[in-house]
Amino acid sequence: MRLLNRVKHTNESGWLAELVSMNYDDEPFNCLHSYVVMINPGCTRANHYHKEKEEWIGICSGELTLLFENMENGVKDKIILNADEKEYKLVYIPPMVAHTIINKRNEKATVIVFSTTFSKEKDVYLYEVKEND
């Protein structure tokens, strides 16, 4: 997992962050599948890992807790993404890293996801990452 820093341009009407841009040389965005996911308050999504697929997740609205567990070495991690933070970040999820996305807030949250392939049922392995106490 790796965070990619992005400039967040803010004014009175809202904010803009360039996600895919020739201004950055830290991503391989040459032929990706992308989609937006909305997570209702109190809900959890994902709970899986992929053996082949790579994903990049960026917050669009709200706040989300992302839990990770490397299926090869058992290392766990946690990242909180909040759309109101000063700096915009993309979270990179390599193959073999299980991920769970939790909306603990009372408002909807949305993320945009870029991946190296479109979703394939045969490359989705169910696994719920539990939060460390």
Secondary structure as GFF3:
##gff-version 3
##sequence-region A 1 133
A	DSSP	beta_strand	2	6	.	.	.	ID=ss1
A	DSSP	beta_strand	8	11	.	.	.	ID=ss2
A	DSSP	beta_strand	14	17	.	.	.	ID=ss3
A	DSSP	beta_strand	33	39	.	.	.	ID=ss4
A	DSSP	beta_strand	44	49	.	.	.	ID=ss5
A	DSSP	beta_strand	55	61	.	.	.	ID=ss6
A	DSSP	beta_strand	63	70	.	.	.	ID=ss7
A	DSSP	beta_strand	76	82	.	.	.	ID=ss8
A	DSSP	beta_strand	88	93	.	.	.	ID=ss9
A	DSSP	beta_strand	97	102	.	.	.	ID=ss10
A	DSSP	beta_strand	109	115	.	.	.	ID=ss11
A	DSSP	three_ten_helix	121	123	.	.	.	ID=ss12
A	DSSP	beta_strand	125	126	.	.	.	ID=ss13
###
